[in-house]
């Protein structure tokens, strides 16, 4: 068994794959992405569950003193249960967060390297190479997800609060009356 999975087509959210960043001060800067996995992609879900089970077995052997902890944090979460109320793109999806301290390889469907950060964004679709591993950090025990590589397959509507253009914000016909100063 392996803890590495190449997903089927997933939607990318919270894309942070071109530049590493720390989410809190004192944390290591990481590259990260949230993968939205359609629930009807049974093959990918099955591969992910098998890899999580394998990582749990590794954790029992190497991290958790020979037994499975009761409060184990698992990475695959149900979008309908946890996020669909605030973010409709999570409906009908499982999701997981993958990250790495190393920059992932990023390619298009023809395997050409993507260098433009605007090319892969929250809302675009693709595949991901990820691996699952056990952790035991500061009393938290669970299975984490490492990000290896990203392949962008297609564009879609951007997710999240898309920023208005400067032309939209300032196109109200405002005229500066120099005499006021």
Beta strands, then each sheet from edge to edge (+ up, - down):
strand 1: 4-6
strand 2: 10-21
strand 3: 30-38
strand 4: 77-78
strand 5: 93-100
strand 6: 105-107
strand 7: 125-137
strand 8: 140-154
sheet 1: 1+ 7- 2+ 3- 5+ 4-
sheet 2: 1+ 7- 8+ 6+
end
